[in-house]
Amino acid sequence: MGKTVKKGNTGETKAEKFVRIGECRMNKAIDAIGRLENLSNRSNYEYTQEQVEAIFSVLEKSVADVKAKFTAAKPKEGVSFSFGAKTEQGGL
């Protein structure tokens, strides 16, 4: 488990804030996806397979982009670059 983070002015840790906001946003996302499902009712809507594929292509890419943000490796801090042997001043 990660290190313990002190509670800020709000009285909650970063982990608690993640859970609180994450649950709210996930419930809104699930609700929005449910509203997309309503579009599948052919008695109310007319659509092509290409339109359906466009919806899911964008939806799947958006989910993949968000997932990548959670799994992306952070760059190492304090990394420096050198060609090796140092040259004398003025000698390139």
CORCOR-V403231 format. One record per residue. RES is the residue in three letters. OMEGA is omega in degrees with one decimal (NA if undefined). Layout:
res->RES omega->OMEGA
res->RES omega->OMEGA
This chain:
res->MET omega->-178.3
res->GLY omega->179.9
res->LYS omega->179.5
res->THR omega->179.5
res->VAL omega->179.0
res->LYS omega->178.2
res->LYS omega->179.2
res->GLY omega->-179.1
res->ASN omega->-178.3
res->THR omega->179.3
res->GLY omega->177.9
res->GLU omega->178.0
res->THR omega->176.5
res->LYS omega->178.5
res->ALA omega->178.4
res->GLU omega->178.3
res->LYS omega->177.2
res->PHE omega->-179.5
res->VAL omega->-177.8
res->ARG omega->-177.6
res->ILE omega->179.8
res->GLY omega->178.5
res->GLU omega->-179.6
res->CYS omega->-177.9
res->ARG omega->177.9
res->MET omega->178.3
res->ASN omega->175.9
res->LYS omega->179.4
res->ALA omega->178.5
res->ILE omega->177.8
res->ASP omega->179.7
res->ALA omega->177.2
res->ILE omega->176.4
res->GLY omega->177.8
res->ARG omega->173.5
res->LEU omega->178.8
res->GLU omega->179.9
res->ASN omega->179.3
res->LEU omega->-178.2
res->SER omega->-178.5
res->ASN omega->-175.7
res->ARG omega->176.8
res->SER omega->178.7
res->ASN omega->-173.5
res->TYR omega->174.2
res->GLU omega->-177.8
res->TYR omega->178.8
res->THR omega->176.5
res->GLN omega->177.9
res->GLU omega->177.6
res->GLN omega->178.2
res->VAL omega->179.6
res->GLU omega->177.8
res->ALA omega->178.2
res->ILE omega->-175.1
res->PHE omega->175.5
res->SER omega->179.8
res->VAL omega->179.5
res->LEU omega->-179.5
res->GLU omega->177.6
res->LYS omega->178.8
res->SER omega->178.3
res->VAL omega->179.2
res->ALA omega->178.5
res->ASP omega->179.2
res->VAL omega->179.7
res->LYS omega->179.0
res->ALA omega->177.9
res->LYS omega->179.8
res->PHE omega->-174.7
res->THR omega->-177.4
res->ALA omega->177.0
res->ALA omega->178.5
res->LYS omega->178.3
res->PRO omega->-180.0
res->LYS omega->178.5
res->GLU omega->175.5
res->GLY omega->179.4
res->VAL omega->177.8
res->SER omega->-177.9
res->PHE omega->175.9
res->SER omega->174.2
res->PHE omega->179.8
res->GLY omega->-177.7
res->ALA omega->179.3
res->LYS omega->178.3
res->THR omega->175.4
res->GLU omega->-178.2
res->GLN omega->178.4
res->GLY omega->-178.8
res->GLY omega->-179.8
res->LEU omega->NA
